[in-house]
Amino acid sequence: PMHGTADSLNVSVSAAIIIYEALRQRSLQP
C-alpha cells in the first residue's frame, strides 16, 4: 500500500529527532 511513504516519513522523523537532540545537548553545554 503506502509502504514507501511510511519509510520516508520514518526517516524524516528520525532525522528530526537526531537534529533536535543534537541542538538540545549543544544548548545545555556552558
N, CA, C and O atoms as a Maestro MAE file, in Angstrom:
{
 s_m_m2io_version
 :::
 2.0.0
}

f_m_ct {
 s_m_title
 :::
 protein
 m_atom[120] {
  # First column is atom index #
  i_m_mmod_type
  r_m_x_coord
  r_m_y_coord
  r_m_z_coord
  i_m_residue_number
  s_m_chain_name
  s_m_pdb_residue_name
  s_m_pdb_atom_name
  i_m_atomic_number
  :::
  1 25 0.840 -1.222 0.000 1 A "PRO " " N  " 7
  2 3 0.000 0.000 0.000 1 A "PRO " " CA " 6
  3 2 0.869 1.264 0.000 1 A "PRO " " C  " 6
  4 15 1.369 1.671 -1.049 1 A "PRO " " O  " 8
  5 25 1.048 1.880 1.164 2 A "MET " " N  " 7
  6 3 1.838 3.111 1.256 2 A "MET " " CA " 6
  7 2 3.114 2.836 2.040 2 A "MET " " C  " 6
  8 15 3.482 3.596 2.936 2 A "MET " " O  " 8
  9 25 3.786 1.739 1.691 3 A "HIS " " N  " 7
  10 3 4.980 1.355 2.450 3 A "HIS " " CA " 6
  11 2 6.111 2.359 2.226 3 A "HIS " " C  " 6
  12 15 6.796 2.750 3.171 3 A "HIS " " O  " 8
  13 25 6.301 2.771 0.981 4 A "GLY " " N  " 7
  14 3 7.381 3.707 0.686 4 A "GLY " " CA " 6
  15 2 7.165 5.037 1.399 4 A "GLY " " C  " 6
  16 15 8.116 5.641 1.895 4 A "GLY " " O  " 8
  17 25 5.917 5.493 1.448 5 A "THR " " N  " 7
  18 3 5.636 6.764 2.123 5 A "THR " " CA " 6
  19 2 5.929 6.651 3.607 5 A "THR " " C  " 6
  20 15 6.480 7.577 4.202 5 A "THR " " O  " 8
  21 25 5.570 5.536 4.208 6 A "ALA " " N  " 7
  22 3 5.824 5.342 5.635 6 A "ALA " " CA " 6
  23 2 7.322 5.301 5.892 6 A "ALA " " C  " 6
  24 15 7.791 5.848 6.891 6 A "ALA " " O  " 8
  25 25 8.078 4.665 5.013 7 A "ASP " " N  " 7
  26 3 9.527 4.587 5.203 7 A "ASP " " CA " 6
  27 2 10.152 5.984 5.149 7 A "ASP " " C  " 6
  28 15 10.968 6.329 6.004 7 A "ASP " " O  " 8
  29 25 9.783 6.771 4.170 8 A "SER " " N  " 7
  30 3 10.362 8.106 4.058 8 A "SER " " CA " 6
  31 2 9.940 8.969 5.245 8 A "SER " " C  " 6
  32 15 10.705 9.810 5.717 8 A "SER " " O  " 8
  33 25 8.711 8.749 5.722 9 A "LEU " " N  " 7
  34 3 8.244 9.510 6.879 9 A "LEU " " CA " 6
  35 2 9.060 9.135 8.112 9 A "LEU " " C  " 6
  36 15 9.452 10.002 8.893 9 A "LEU " " O  " 8
  37 25 9.314 7.840 8.282 10 A "ASN " " N  " 7
  38 3 10.110 7.398 9.428 10 A "ASN " " CA " 6
  39 2 11.515 7.982 9.363 10 A "ASN " " C  " 6
  40 15 12.071 8.382 10.387 10 A "ASN " " O  " 8
  41 25 12.089 8.034 8.169 11 A "VAL " " N  " 7
  42 3 13.429 8.600 8.019 11 A "VAL " " CA " 6
  43 2 13.410 10.084 8.380 11 A "VAL " " C  " 6
  44 15 14.322 10.572 9.048 11 A "VAL " " O  " 8
  45 25 12.389 10.795 7.948 12 A "SER " " N  " 7
  46 3 12.298 12.223 8.254 12 A "SER " " CA " 6
  47 2 12.152 12.439 9.752 12 A "SER " " C  " 6
  48 15 12.786 13.328 10.321 12 A "SER " " O  " 8
  49 25 11.316 11.628 10.391 13 A "VAL " " N  " 7
  50 3 11.107 11.764 11.835 13 A "VAL " " CA " 6
  51 2 12.396 11.443 12.582 13 A "VAL " " C  " 6
  52 15 12.762 12.142 13.527 13 A "VAL " " O  " 8
  53 25 13.078 10.391 12.160 14 A "SER " " N  " 7
  54 3 14.330 10.017 12.828 14 A "SER " " CA " 6
  55 2 15.365 11.130 12.676 14 A "SER " " C  " 6
  56 15 16.057 11.468 13.636 14 A "SER " " O  " 8
  57 25 15.472 11.693 11.492 15 A "ALA " " N  " 7
  58 3 16.434 12.768 11.267 15 A "ALA " " CA " 6
  59 2 16.075 13.984 12.120 15 A "ALA " " C  " 6
  60 15 16.959 14.620 12.693 15 A "ALA " " O  " 8
  61 25 14.796 14.307 12.206 16 A "ALA " " N  " 7
  62 3 14.367 15.456 13.004 16 A "ALA " " CA " 6
  63 2 14.707 15.242 14.475 16 A "ALA " " C  " 6
  64 15 15.151 16.168 15.153 16 A "ALA " " O  " 8
  65 25 14.498 14.024 14.966 17 A "ILE " " N  " 7
  66 3 14.801 13.729 16.370 17 A "ILE " " CA " 6
  67 2 16.299 13.849 16.621 17 A "ILE " " C  " 6
  68 15 16.716 14.408 17.636 17 A "ILE " " O  " 8
  69 25 17.112 13.326 15.700 18 A "ILE " " N  " 7
  70 3 18.565 13.396 15.870 18 A "ILE " " CA " 6
  71 2 19.028 14.853 15.892 18 A "ILE " " C  " 6
  72 15 19.834 15.242 16.737 18 A "ILE " " O  " 8
  73 25 18.518 15.647 14.966 19 A "ILE " " N  " 7
  74 3 18.907 17.059 14.915 19 A "ILE " " CA " 6
  75 2 18.438 17.781 16.175 19 A "ILE " " C  " 6
  76 15 19.175 18.587 16.743 19 A "ILE " " O  " 8
  77 25 17.210 17.493 16.612 20 A "TYR " " N  " 7
  78 3 16.671 18.142 17.807 20 A "TYR " " CA " 6
  79 2 17.504 17.801 19.031 20 A "TYR " " C  " 6
  80 15 17.827 18.680 19.831 20 A "TYR " " O  " 8
  81 25 17.855 16.526 19.182 21 A "GLU " " N  " 7
  82 3 18.664 16.105 20.332 21 A "GLU " " CA " 6
  83 2 20.041 16.763 20.289 21 A "GLU " " C  " 6
  84 15 20.552 17.198 21.321 21 A "GLU " " O  " 8
  85 25 20.644 16.838 19.103 22 A "ALA " " N  " 7
  86 3 21.970 17.446 18.984 22 A "ALA " " CA " 6
  87 2 21.913 18.921 19.375 22 A "ALA " " C  " 6
  88 15 22.774 19.401 20.112 22 A "ALA " " O  " 8
  89 25 20.908 19.638 18.886 23 A "LEU " " N  " 7
  90 3 20.785 21.056 19.230 23 A "LEU " " CA " 6
  91 2 20.498 21.219 20.720 23 A "LEU " " C  " 6
  92 15 21.030 22.132 21.352 23 A "LEU " " O  " 8
  93 25 19.671 20.353 21.286 24 A "ARG " " N  " 7
  94 3 19.313 20.460 22.699 24 A "ARG " " CA " 6
  95 2 20.542 20.225 23.577 24 A "ARG " " C  " 6
  96 15 20.769 20.961 24.538 24 A "ARG " " O  " 8
  97 25 21.327 19.211 23.252 25 A "GLN " " N  " 7
  98 3 22.515 18.928 24.053 25 A "GLN " " CA " 6
  99 2 23.549 20.047 23.900 25 A "GLN " " C  " 6
  100 15 24.249 20.386 24.854 25 A "GLN " " O  " 8
  101 25 23.640 20.613 22.703 26 A "ARG " " N  " 7
  102 3 24.607 21.686 22.481 26 A "ARG " " CA " 6
  103 2 24.209 22.929 23.274 26 A "ARG " " C  " 6
  104 15 25.077 23.653 23.761 26 A "ARG " " O  " 8
  105 25 22.917 23.180 23.407 27 A "SER " " N  " 7
  106 3 22.470 24.363 24.143 27 A "SER " " CA " 6
  107 2 22.627 24.164 25.647 27 A "SER " " C  " 6
  108 15 22.690 25.140 26.395 27 A "SER " " O  " 8
  109 25 22.690 22.908 26.100 28 A "LEU " " N  " 7
  110 3 22.856 22.649 27.532 28 A "LEU " " CA " 6
  111 2 24.296 22.876 27.969 28 A "LEU " " C  " 6
  112 15 24.551 23.126 29.147 28 A "LEU " " O  " 8
  113 25 25.232 22.794 27.043 29 A "GLN " " N  " 7
  114 3 26.635 22.985 27.411 29 A "GLN " " CA " 6
  115 2 26.918 24.464 27.663 29 A "GLN " " C  " 6
  116 15 26.367 25.321 26.972 29 A "GLN " " O  " 8
  117 25 27.781 24.782 28.657 30 A "PRO " " N  " 7
  118 3 28.095 26.175 29.005 30 A "PRO " " CA " 6
  119 2 28.856 26.898 27.896 30 A "PRO " " C  " 6
  120 15 29.189 28.074 28.041 30 A "PRO " " O  " 8
  :::
 }
 m_bond[119] {
  # First column is bond index #
  i_m_from
  i_m_to
  i_m_order
  :::
  1 1 2 1
  2 2 3 1
  3 3 4 2
  4 3 5 1
  5 5 6 1
  6 6 7 1
  7 7 8 2
  8 7 9 1
  9 9 10 1
  10 10 11 1
  11 11 12 2
  12 11 13 1
  13 13 14 1
  14 14 15 1
  15 15 16 2
  16 15 17 1
  17 17 18 1
  18 18 19 1
  19 19 20 2
  20 19 21 1
  21 21 22 1
  22 22 23 1
  23 23 24 2
  24 23 25 1
  25 25 26 1
  26 26 27 1
  27 27 28 2
  28 27 29 1
  29 29 30 1
  30 30 31 1
  31 31 32 2
  32 31 33 1
  33 33 34 1
  34 34 35 1
  35 35 36 2
  36 35 37 1
  37 37 38 1
  38 38 39 1
  39 39 40 2
  40 39 41 1
  41 41 42 1
  42 42 43 1
  43 43 44 2
  44 43 45 1
  45 45 46 1
  46 46 47 1
  47 47 48 2
  48 47 49 1
  49 49 50 1
  50 50 51 1
  51 51 52 2
  52 51 53 1
  53 53 54 1
  54 54 55 1
  55 55 56 2
  56 55 57 1
  57 57 58 1
  58 58 59 1
  59 59 60 2
  60 59 61 1
  61 61 62 1
  62 62 63 1
  63 63 64 2
  64 63 65 1
  65 65 66 1
  66 66 67 1
  67 67 68 2
  68 67 69 1
  69 69 70 1
  70 70 71 1
  71 71 72 2
  72 71 73 1
  73 73 74 1
  74 74 75 1
  75 75 76 2
  76 75 77 1
  77 77 78 1
  78 78 79 1
  79 79 80 2
  80 79 81 1
  81 81 82 1
  82 82 83 1
  83 83 84 2
  84 83 85 1
  85 85 86 1
  86 86 87 1
  87 87 88 2
  88 87 89 1
  89 89 90 1
  90 90 91 1
  91 91 92 2
  92 91 93 1
  93 93 94 1
  94 94 95 1
  95 95 96 2
  96 95 97 1
  97 97 98 1
  98 98 99 1
  99 99 100 2
  100 99 101 1
  101 101 102 1
  102 102 103 1
  103 103 104 2
  104 103 105 1
  105 105 106 1
  106 106 107 1
  107 107 108 2
  108 107 109 1
  109 109 110 1
  110 110 111 1
  111 111 112 2
  112 111 113 1
  113 113 114 1
  114 114 115 1
  115 115 116 2
  116 115 117 1
  117 117 118 1
  118 118 119 1
  119 119 120 2
  :::
 }
}
